[in-house]
Structure formats: structure tokens, C-alpha cells
Amino acid sequence: STERLRGFAQFHRLDDTRLAGLTARSLIYVAPAGTRLLERGLRDAWNLYLLEGSLMLTPADGTTLREDGGTDKAAHPIAFLKPRKYTVETLTPVSFLWVHDLLLEAVLGDAPNTAG
């Protein structure tokens, strides 16, 4: 829903029209526990927004970080920098959005920030 997307930091100030357009073009994906979603070093055009569940992020030094859906940390795209700095795997079943860079650019580019 548009209100669910508004919970993400990049989208909370979008006007209703742009947010509705993003909602219409966004699919919710699901993955079981133990699924690798992103690989460290990958250069891709997708952005992962965690809705529900828990992820483990592992940087090159092997330490791990946990991201849980619905938290303040998860209000931002997961492992956003490219090339990817983290390998991302699911700890629990998850639901998430994949949003392409071109769609983000179109929605965020010169969007008037009139809502919020």
C-alpha cells in the first residue's frame, strides 16, 4: 500500500501521485530463511526494501549485522551502496520490494516533496 511505502525514508515525503505510481510498479517478493539475496561486490540496478523478516549482512571482514523489517534501520534500502559492500542472506522468511534504479530516479528525480 502507499502508506506502507511512505514508511521508507526515501518515500515519506513524496506527493500522493508519485507514491501511488511507485506502489503500482512495485511487487512484493518473498524468500525463505537461508536465501542469499545480494552478493558482496555485485553491481546491479536494484534496491532492496525489507518489509518483514530478518536479514544478515556480512561485509568483507566477516562480522555480521542483523536487519529486521519494520525497524528504523530498515527504513532505508538494504546494502544500498554499489558495488555491494555486504552479502545479504535471510535469517527468517522475508518479504521485500525490489525497486529498479530507473524507477527510483523517475520517482525521486525532480519530484515535488509536498506531502508530509
Secondary structure, 3 states (H helix, E strand, C coil): CHHHHHCCCCCCCCCHHHHHHHHHCCCEEEECCCCEEECCCCCCCEEEEEEECEEEEECCCCCCEEEECCCCHHHCCECCCCCCCCEEEECCCEEEEEEEHHHHHHHHCCCCCCCC
